[in-house]
Amino acid sequence: MATTIWQPKEEGLREICGLLEEYRSPTSDQSRIWQQLQRYSQLPDFGNYLAFILARAEGKSVEVRQAAGLLLKNNLRTSFHLMIASYQQYIKSELLPCLGAPDRHLRSTVGTVVSVIVQQVQVRGWPELMQALVQCFDSNDFNHMEGALDALSKICEDIPEELDADVPGLPERAINIFLPRLFQFFQSPHVSLRKLALSSVNQFIVFMPTALLLSMDQYLQGLFSLSQDPAPEVRKLVCAALVQLLEIRPDFLQPHMRNVIEYMLQANQDSDADVALEACEFWSAFCEARIPPEILREFLSRLIAVLLLNMVYADDDEALVDAEVDETVPDRDQDLKPRFRTSRAHGADGAEEEEDEDDIINSWNLRKCSAAGLDVLSTVFGDEILPILMPLVQAKLSNVDISWKEREAAVLALGAIAEGCINGLFPHLREIVAFLVPLLDDKFPLVRSITCWTLSRYSKWIVQGAGHLEGHDQFDKVLTGLLRRILDSNKRVQEAACSAFATLEEEAAEELAPRLELILQHLLCAFSKYQRRNLRIVYDAIGTLADAVGGELNQAKYLEILMPPLIAKWQQHSNFDRDLFPLLECFTSIAQALGPGFSQYAEPVFLRCITLIRTQQVAKADPMRAGTAYDKEFIVCSLDLLSGLAEGLGSGIESLVARSDLRDLLLQCCADEAADVRQSALALLGDLAKVCTVHLQPHLHDFLNLAAKQLQAVEVKENVSVANNACWAIGEIAVKIRQEISPIVLSVTASLVPILSNTEGLNKSLLENSAITLGRLGWVCPELVSPHMEHFMRPWCYALQTIRDDIEKEDAFRGLCAMVRANPSGALSFLVQMCQAIASWHEIRSEDLHTDICQVLHGYKQMLGAAAWEQCMSALQPSVQEKLLKYGI
């Protein structure tokens, strides 16, 4: 029986076309129309209607047909596999003839839909497409060739590996069919065909299929032939390909490297800014590709001159417009940078992970790329570039007739080379700083802002010099200069000054204590001046100051300056205001710095954190009842602040915890599906375990089971920071509840051993915490852990060597001693590694632990006998043998 071909109903077609036409009108009720289209999307043949409109509705405008295609694309992403086979086939059959549609916009839309279907069914699910593409390529008809190339380029971009798969029914892999044709299109007289062909081949560089490897000479010849293409979009793709090849397979470029460098120098000066930017990426890629740098050395003079030239602000740089906005203009919502926050993480030293911020950031452009290139060059060639660069910089800075933009670029260059060339610059640091400080008062705001950044790049060495008289005077000038700029009337300068000052604070630490009053007065004065965006940076600077000076901040005269404005801001923000986040982070640092001194502010802060968490957990289940949409960042920031309170107040937080439902809220957070919520919750769990374990009952074993779950291999792989905090929290609980932890000891031990044994790709903090927690479990439950010592002693002892001397390391070695006492033969084969771990101590402050270690070593000496003991000792480095002498062996 013949299959009936689907046909649209006239009424449905008219209604959908009408909605699409109406939707395009700027005065229409788009929300209502969208809801109607969503209702239509529930019909099983809705996709067929859209495909029909895209392919056959020739009486309709191109815009309506295009809108139908884009709606079809979105629809197919989620529902293609739910369609009956005949409808799937209908949509495919309607698309193929449209690859060569007369209108370019329609061809492009068809290509997008085709790529989405290939993502759903793979090449094997649509072999007719491959035949259609080949026919279009070989047709010599421009529309068909461009339409097919457009579709192929999108498939290459989305799923390039699909084209390198064996497909039943095809004589060879798709890439073998297409690659020779793509290379032919490199020679096409049509710009769009050259561009699409090159873009398609470039997508294969990263995973480098065999077909491209075998055709590499032809590909490189094609790139070289296109290097002088009249179309900038093609030249940009040539540069992008060369940069990617340098990153992925530099060996292919090495025979041609001198010519490639020459070309990139030329392209770096291209009249088209996009081409120049793409070429500029080459220098950083070269330096990071571990190619012998000698070949670049002969080009350094020309390259540095080009980079410095390109570091001058372009006339259309958006920063030039931003720089004219003064502090009185309120920030718009779009002015506020998105927050990329890192949840609280416990390292073995209790340090938090810092997010990496670019202080002076808008969009990536040639100026910034050139500065980054100079930075990387300086790390590879070091002081070697100074004789080339410094005369150019000095000429720009000493010429009074030069434009402010060129002066600014020279200051940027000084900042870019700060780390890579510090050996050569350090003897001249006093002159450099003396030159830069007056530029903090330059009449051009972007000169003032870049000077702040450049000074921050030298802050480590400026602080180092503060120990002698001249250096101390210099440090004061930089500090007061940056404080002056914090109160600048220009927003851009405020931002740069605050960020630079935060960097200086991190380096200066205790050097700031004598100047605290002056610093606080300036930072708090900024409160009354700053708009929303820069207020966030002030909060960060205050938090960094608290971290830097610690308990020095806990004096009445400082708190009278600091706390009233902060509390006023705290009260000003509603529980739904995202501007609360940086303030919560600021309070976290202050609470940790003040310690018990924060107790006078603690209760309202604690209660608000509880309210914020509770509100968001309600919002997660029922936004209408909570009066707000769920936003997990409120929970993360609140948990982190509660951790700061627990760390600062110590046992002083106990009464607050006892009177709240924090335990139940925290249990929910430890089980949350969001990794950053679990990460912060487990950090708080560990902090509370240290000071008030009793208030974690009766859910303590639920907490332990949730924490143990985070140490399973799949969780560690996906969320290493969550595993890190879980591991640390289990260790903290173990030393408090001791034998009560026994139900989870073996499962946790079984999870920790693979972490210690397979260290590749894991962060140092997780390895240290794993070693400490394993030791703590061995200390409190030696009878459970010691029978398994032979499975973990070697990697565990290696990990113990890396931990700095502190109370956590003491606990781990108490575990070592306890397990050796319980099962001395279990560690006998690893005595050399154990001795190396013991020798990693600089000083054991605990007399009890020192005695325990002495007993362990003497016990093994006695067990082995003199000859075997001497043989063991001879396997150790002389430095290790010397350190063991303090234990009386």
N, C-alpha and C positions, 0 to 999 in steps of 0.2 A: 504494500500500500504506500503511495507517495506521501512524503512528509509535507504538511502544510507550512508554507513560509510565513513567518510572522508579519502582520501588517498593522500599522498604527490605526487607532480609531480617530476619526476626524475631530471629534469633540475633545478628546484628551490631548491631541496634538495642539489644537487651538489654545486650550487652557494653559498648557505648559509654556508654549511660545509667548503667550500673553504675559504670563508671570515673569518670564525672563526679560521681556521688553520693559515691563513695568519696573523690575528690579534695578535696571540700569538708570532710571530717572533719579536725579539727586533729590527730588521733592517727594518721592514715594515713601510709604511706610515700609521700610525694608525689613523690619522685624516681623511684620505680619506676613509679608510675601515669603520670607525665609521659612516661617512656620508652615505655610501652605505647601511649599516645595518639599519640606521634610515629611509632610503627610503623604505626598505623592511618592516619596522615596520608599514608602512601605509596600507599594505595589510591586509584585514580582517582575513585571516587565518595564519598570521605570527606566532602567538602563537602556532598554531597547529604544524607548522614545528619545532619550538623549542622543543615542548613537544615530538615530534616524535624522534628528534635527541637525546634528553636526555634519553628517555626510550628504544629506539629500534635500534639506530645506532651502532650496536655491532662491526661493522668493523672499527669504528672510535676510536681515542684515548680517554681515560678517560678525558683528559684535554679539548678536543673539546666538548665532551658531557656535561662536567661540565660548560664550558663557555656558552653553549646553555641554561642550566638550570638557570644560574645567569642572563642572558639576559631575559629569560622568567619571572623570578621573578620581575625584574624592569618593564617589559612590563605589567604584570598583576596588579601591584600597581596602574597604571594610567588608564588602558583600559579594565579591566576584565568586568566591568558592561556595556561596549559598545559592547561587543561581542554578537553574536547571541547565543541562548541557546544551540544549538547543538554543537557549537565550545567549549563553556564552559564545556559541558558534556564530550566532547572528551578529553580535557586536564585533567580533573579529572580522567577519566577512565584509561588514560595512566600512571598517577602518582601512583595510588594505587598498582599495581603489583611491582613497583620499590622500595617500602618501604624496601623490603628485598633484594635489588640488591647485588651481590657478592662484589662489590667494595665499601669500606667505604666512599670514597669521593663522589661517586654518591649518596649513601644513604643520606649523610648529605645534599647534594644539593637538593634532592627530599624533605627532611624534611623542608628546608627553603621555597621552593615553596608552599608546602602544607600549611604552616603557613600563608603565604601571602593570599592564597585563603580563608582560614577560617576568616581572618581579613575582607575580602570583603563580604562574604556571611553568616558568623556566622555558628554555629554548625547546626542550623536548615536548612541551605541551602546545607548541604552536609552530611546527616545522614549516607551514605554508608561509610564515612571515619571512623566514630566511630566503626562500625562493623569490618572494616578492621584492625583497631588498636587492637581491642580485639583479633581478630584471630591471629595477629602477636604475641601479648603478650603470648597467650596460646599455641603457636606452638612448643615451646622448641627449635626452630631453632635460633642460635645466630644472624645471619644476620637479620632475620625478627624482632627479639626482639629489637636489637639495633636500627634498622631503625625506628621502630614504637616509641621507647622511644625518639629518637632524634627529631622526628617530634612533639611528645607530649610536650617535654621540651621547644621547640620553641613556641608552642601555649601557654603554661603556662607562658612563659616569656612575650609574646606580649599581650595576652588578657586572663588572668587567669579567669576573671569574666564570660567569655563566657561558661566555663565548669561548672558553677554553675547555669545555666539557665534551665528552663523547656523547653523541645523540643518535639513538637508533633511527635509521631511515636517512640520515645525512651521510654522504660519502666520506666526509672529514669534518674536523672541528670547525665551528663557525669562524674562529679567528683565522684559520688557514685560508678560508674562502675570502674573507674581507680584507686582510692585511695587505695583500698585493694591490688590491683596488684602491685602498686608502692611500698607499704610497703614490699611485698614479695621480690621484686627485691633488697631491702636493704641487703638480705642474699645471693645474687647471687655470684658465684665464679668469675664472670667477673668484673673487675674494671670499665669498661665503663658503664655497666648496673647499678652498684651501684651508680656511679657518676650521670648518667642521671636521675635515679629515685629520688635521693635525691635533685638534682637541681630542678626537676619538683615540688616536694612537697614544697620546700622552697619558691617558687614563690607565694604560697597562704597565706603566713604568714601575709602580710600587710593587705589584706582585709578580712582575717580570715572567710572563709565560715563555715556554720553550720557543714558540713561534717568533716572538720578538727577539729573543736571544739569538736565534739563527739568522734573523734579518737585521741585526744591529748595524752592520756596515751600511746597508741600504737606508736605514732610518737616519743614521748620522749624516749621510750624504744629503738626504732630504732636508734635514734641519739646516745644514750649511747652505743649501741652495735657497732656502727661505729666509736666511738671516738678513738679507737686504730687501725683503719684501716691501713694496710701497705701502702696504696696509699696516698700520700700527697694531691692530688686533692680532695679526699674524706674527709680527715681530715679538709681541708680548708672549705669545705661546711658545715661540722658539726659546726665549729666555727662560720661561717656566720649565720647559723640557730639560734644558741644560742644567738648571739648578737641581731638578729632581734626580737626574742621572748622577750628578755629583754626590748627592746624598745617598742614593741607593747603590749605584755601581760606578764609583769613580774610576775604576780600572779601564772602563770603556773610553773615558775621556782623556786619560793620561797621555796616549800617543799624540793627541791633538791639543794638549792643554795650553801650549803657548798661543796658538791661534784662538782658542776659546777665550782666554784671558783678554787678548787684544780686542776681540769682538765685544766682550762684556764691558770693557772700558768705554768703547764707542757707544754701546747701547745705554750705558749708565748716564750718558750725556744726551740721550735722545730727546728730540723736541716734544715728544709725547710723554707726559708725566707717568702714565701707567707702564709704559715700556721701561722707562728709566728706573721705576720702583722695582719692577720684576728683575731687572738686571742687577740692581743693588743687592738683592737677596743672595747673589752668588758669593759675595765676599765672606759673609758669615758662614755659608755652607762650605766654602773652601776651607776655612780655618777649622771647622768642626769635623771635616772628613778625614782628618789624620793623614793627609797627603803631605809628603815632604815639602816644607814651606819654601825651599830654595827657589823653585820655579817662579814664585810670586815676588821674590825679593827684587828682581830687576825692574819690576813694574811699580814698586812702592811709591816712588816720587810722584809719578803721574796719578796713581790711584788715590793717594792721600789728598792731592790737590783737588781731584774730582769730588771726593767725599766732602771735603770742607766747603767747596762751592755749593754742593747740594744740601748742606746743612743750613743754608740761609733760607729764611721763611719765603715761601712762594707768595705771590700777591693775592692768590685766592685761598690761602690757608685759613680754615675756619677759626683757628686760634687768634688771628688778627681781629676778627669781629668780637670774639669772646673777651679779648683783652680790654676792650673799650667799656665793658659793663662795670659800673662802680657798685659799691656796697649798698647803696640805697635802693637798688632795683631788686624787688623780691624774686626769689628763684621760682621758676615754673617747674611743674612735675617732671617734665622731660629733661630738666637740668640735673636732676638727681641721678647720680650713677647707680646702676644696680649693685646690690651688695652681694659679694661672693665670700660668705663667711665660713670659717673653719670651726667645726665643733670642738669642744674642749677635749684634749687628749692628754693622757698621763704617760709621760716618759718615765724612765727609771729615776730621773731627777725631778719629776713633777713638772717639767716644762710643758707649756702649751705649744701646739703647732701654730706657726704664724702663716698668714696668707701672704702671698707675694704680690705687692702692689707696685704699679708703675706710677711714680709721683706726678708726672706731668703727662697726662694721657688724654688724648681725644681719639681720633681715628689714626690708624697706621698710615704713614705717608713717607714720601721720599726723604724728608728731613730727618725723621726719626729712624728710618731704616739706615740712612747714612751714618748717623751717630752710633747706632748699634753695630754697624760694620766696623767703624773706627775702634769701638770698644773691643770687639773680638780680635781685630788686628793687633791691638796693643797687648792682648794677653798672649798672642803667639810670638810677636816680634819684640815685645818689651821695649826697653830703652832705645833699641835700634831705630825706632821711628821718630825719636825726639829731634835729631838734627834735621829731619825733613819737615816735621810738623811745626816745631816751635818758632822758626823764623816766620812762617806764614801767620801763625797766631799772633806773634808779637807785632807784626806789621799791621794787622787789623786793629789791635788794641791801642797802638800808639798813634795811629793816624786820626787826627781830629776831624778830618774832612770825610771820613768814611761813614756810610749809612749805619744807623743803629742796628739794622738787621744783620749786617756783616759783623758788627761788634758782638751781637748776641750769639752768632754762630761760633765765634772764636771762644766765648765763654763756655758754650755747650761742648766744644771740642776738649777744652781743659777738663771738664767733668767726665767726658767719655773715656779719657785715658787714665783717669785717676788711679785705678787699681792695677792695670797692666803695666804702667810705666812708673810706679811709685818709687822704685829704686833710684831711677835717674832724677825724679822730681823732688824726692824728699830733701836733698840738700838745699833746694831752692823754695821749700814750702813757705818759709817766712815771707819771701818776696811775692809768691803767688797769692797768698792770703792777703798781704798788704795791698795788692792790686785789686783783689776781688771785693774787699769790704766796702770801699767807696762806691762800687757799682750797685750796692744794695740801695743807694739813694739816687740812682740814675733816673732821669725824668721819664724814660720809657718803661712802662710796666713790665713788658716781656723781658727786658734786660734785668730788671729787679728780680723777676721770678726765676729766670735761669741761673742767676747768681746764687740764689738760695739753694737751688738743686746742686749746683757745682760745689758749693761749700760743704753740703751734706756728704758729698762723695769723698771729701777729704777729712771728714769728722773724726774717723778713727785715729788718724795721725795728728790731727790738731789736739785731740784729747791726750794722746801719748806725750806730747810736748808740754802739757800744762804743769808738769812737775818742776820745771825750772822757771826763773823769773820772766824771761822773754816770752817763753811759750805760754805762761800763765796769762800774761797781758794779751797775747794773741787770742787765746781761748775766750777771754772776757769780751774782746772786741767782736768776735764772731757771735757769741751768745747774745750780747746786747743788740748787735745788728739784726739778728734774726728775730729777736723779740720786738724790735722796732717795726719790722716788716709784717709781723703778725697783726699789728694794728694799722697796716696799710689801708688806704681807702679803696684799693682795687681788689676785686674778688680773686682774680687769678693769682695775684701776689700773696694774698692771705693764704690761699690753698698751698702754694709752694713753700711759703715760710713755715706754716704749721707742720707740713710733712717733713721738711728739712730739720725743723727743731726736734721732732719726734725721733729722727735718726740720730741727732746729736745727743739726745737724752739717753738713748740705748747705750751709746758708747761712753758717755760721761759718768753715769751712775752716781757714785758718792761725790764726785766733783761738783754736782749740782746743789748739794746740801747747803753750803754757805749762801747760795743765791736763791733759795727757795721762795722767799717772800717776794722778791722782784719778779721771779718767773710766774708765780701764782697771780700776782697783780695783773700782769700782762695777759695771761691766759683767760682770767675771769673778766677782764675788760673786753676781751673779744666776744664774750657772751652777749654783751649789749649791742655789738656792732654787726655780728655775722648773720647772714641769711641761713636758711635750712641746710643747704649743701655743705657749706664750710663749717657749720656748727658740728657736724659729724666728725670733722677732722680735729676740731678742738677737743671733743670728747676723747678721741684717740690719743692726742698729745697729753691730756691730763692722765689718762690711763697709763700711758707709757712712762710718764713722770712718776706715778705711784709705784710702778714696777721697779723703776730705777732707784728710787731713794728709800723705798720700803718704810721701815718704822720711823725714819726721820720726819715723815709727814705727820706723825701722831703728836703734834704740839698744838696747844690751844690757839696760838697766834696764827698758825697756818690753817687750822680747821675753820676759824672765823672768816677767813677769806674764801676758802674753797667750798664749804658745804652749803651755805645759804643759797647761792645762785643755783647750785646743782639740785637742791631740794625743790626750789621754785620751779625749775624745768620739769622735774620728776612729777610734781603735782599738776603741772600745766597740761601734760599729755594724757589723753584718754587711754583706756585699755585696748583700744583698737588702732592706735596711732603707731605706724611703723617707725616714726622718728624716735620712738622709745628704745629701739634696738641698740644704737650706739651708746645711749645713756646707761642701759643695763650693763653693757660691756665695761663702760667706764666705772660704774659702781663695783663691778666684780674686782677690778684691779685695786680700787681704793679699799675695799673690805679686806683684801688679802694684805695690803700694805699696813693698814691701821691695826690689824689683829684685834685684840680685845678692845682697843680704842674705838672700834666701830660700833660697839654695843649700844651706845646712845641713839644710833640711827637704825639699829638692826630690825626692830619689830615691824615698823611699817613697811620696810623693804621686803622682809620675809613674807609678810601677809600678802603684799601685792603680787609677789612671784607666785604664791599659791593660787591667788585669784586668776592670774593670767593663764596658768596651766589648766586650771579647772574650766575656765571659760572656753579655751581652745578644745579641750576634750569634749565638751558639750557641743561646740560648733562642728566638730568632726562628725558627730552622730546626727545632729539636728541644727543646721545653720540658722533656721528661722527662730528656734527657741533661744539660741545664744545671741541673736541679733547681729551676727557677723559671719563672714565666710571663714572657713578653717585656714589658718596660717601657722604651719608648724614652727616657724622661726620664733614666734612668741614663746613656745615651749622650750626650744633649744636655749635661747638667751636666758630665760628664767631659771632653767636647770643649772646653767653655768654660773649665774649669780648666786644661787643657793650653794653651789660648790665653793664659791669664793667666800661666802659667809661661814660655811663649815670649816674651811681652812683657816680663816681669820679669827673667828670666835672660839674655835676649838670646842671644848665641852660647854662653853657658854651658849651654844645653839640648842642644847638639849631641851630646855624648857619650851622653846618655840616649837620644836619638832613634836614634843609630847602633846601640845595643845592643838595640833593641826592634823589634817588628813594626808600629810605629805607621803606617808608610807604607802597608802593605797594608790595615790596619784603616781608615785614613782614606779610602782609595780606595773601599772599600765604602760608607762613610758618605756620600761625595760623590755616590754613585749611589743613595742610599736613596730610597724612594718618599715618605717623610715629609718635608714641607717644613722643619720645624724642625730635623730632623737634618741635612739638606743645608745649612741656613743656618749652623749652628754649625760644621759640617765645613769649609765654604768660608772661614769666618773663620779657622779654625786653619790652613788651607792658606796663606792670605795671611801669617799670622804666621810660619809656618815658612819660607816663601819669603824673608822678610826676613832670617832669621838662619842658615838652613842649607839652602839650595836643593839642595845636592849630594845630600842624603839623600832628596829626592823622586824622584830617578832610580832605576830606569829607567822609572818610570811617569809622568814629567812630562807627556808629551803626552796621556796618558789623563786626567790631572787637568785639563789645559787644555781638552780637548774636552768634558769634563763641565761645566766652568765656563762655556764658551762656549754650551753648550746652554741654560743658565739665562737667557741674554739674548735668546732668541727671544721674539717678541711675545706668544705665548700664555702663556709662563712668567712674563714680566714682569707681565702682567695679573693672573695668579692668585697669584703669590708675589713681591711686589715686594721684600721683605727678603732673599729668597734671591738674586734678581737683583743686589741691591745688593752683597752680599758676594762674589758671583761676579765682578762687575765690578772690585771693589777688589782681589781676589786676582790676577786676570789682570794688572792694572797692576803689582802688587808683583813678580810673576814676571817680567814684561817687563823691568823695569830690572835684573834679576839675570842673565837669560840672553840678553838683547839679541837678536841676529839669529836665535837659535834659535827664537824665537817666531813667525817669519815664516809657518809653515803655517796659522796660525789668524787672522792679522792682518786679512785682508780680510773674513772672515765675522764677526769681532767688530766691526769698523768698521761693517759693514752693519747690525748689530744696534744699535749705539750711536746711529747717526744718527736713527732714528725716536724713540728715547728723548729725545734732545735737542730734536727738532723738535716733539714732541707732549707737552708737559710737564703738561697738565691731569690732575690726579688722582695724579700721581707725587710721592713724597716728595722733599724737598730733598736728602737724603743721596744718593739714587740719581742725581740730576741732577749733583751735584758729582762723585761718583765716576766717572760716565760721562765728564764733561769731562776729568778728570785722566787716566783710563785712555786715552782717545783721544789726549791729548797725549803720554803715555808711549809709546804705539805709534808715533806719529809721530816721536818722538825716536829710537827704536831702529831703526825701519824707514821712514825718510822716503820712500824711493824707492817703497814700496808704498802708503803712505797719501796722500802729497801729490797724486797725480793726481786724487784725488776731493774736493779741498778745496772746490770750488764747491758741493758738496752739503751741506756741514756748517758752513762758516765762520760764517755768521750766527748760528745757534742756539748753536754752540760758544762763540763770543766772548761772547754774553750770559751763558752759564753760567759762563764763567771769571771774569766780574766779581763773582760772588757768593761766590767761594771766599776764605777768609781767608788771609793771608800765612803760608805755611809751606813745608816742603820739597816737599810734594806739588804745591803750586801752582808751585813752581820747575820741577819736572819737566815739568809741562804746558806751561809757556812755553818750556822747552828744545825741546819737540816743535814748538811754533809756529814758533820760529826755524829749526829744522832743515827743516821742511816749506816754509817761505818760501824758504829758500836753494835747495831742490830744485826748487820750482815757483813762482817769484815771481808769475807772471801768474795763477795759480790763486786767489790771495787778493786780487788788485788791486781787484776790485769791492767788497770788504768792508773796505777800509782804514779807513773811519770806525769800524766795529764793532771792528776790531783795536785802533785807538787807544784806544777806550773801555775795552777789556779791559786794555790796558797801564796806563792811568791808574787802574785799580782797586787797584794796588799802593800801599801806604803806604810801604814800604821794601823794596828788594831787597837782601838781605844778601850774595848771591853776586856777586862782582865779575865772574866770567865771564859769568853770565846778563845782568847789567847791560850789559856790553860787547856781547853778542849782540843785545840789543834795540836798543841804539844803532845797530848796523850795519844791522839790518832797517829802522829808520825812515829812516836816512840813504840807504839803498839805494833806498827808494821815493821819497824826495824827489828824488834824482838821476834816477830813471826817469821821473817825472812832469814834471819841469821846474817852475820857480818858480810859474807861473800856476796850473797844475792843482793843485799842492801847496797853494797858498793857498786855492784853492776848497774843497779837502778839509778844511783846518783850519777854515775858516769854518763848516762844518757841525757843528763840535763846540761843546759848552758851554764858556764861558770857564774854568770850573773844570777841565775836562778839558785845555784848551790849556795852562793854567798847570802842571798836573802833568807834561805832556810836556816842559816846558822842561828838566827835570833830565837829559834824554837828549840835550841839545846841539842841538836843532833849533829 
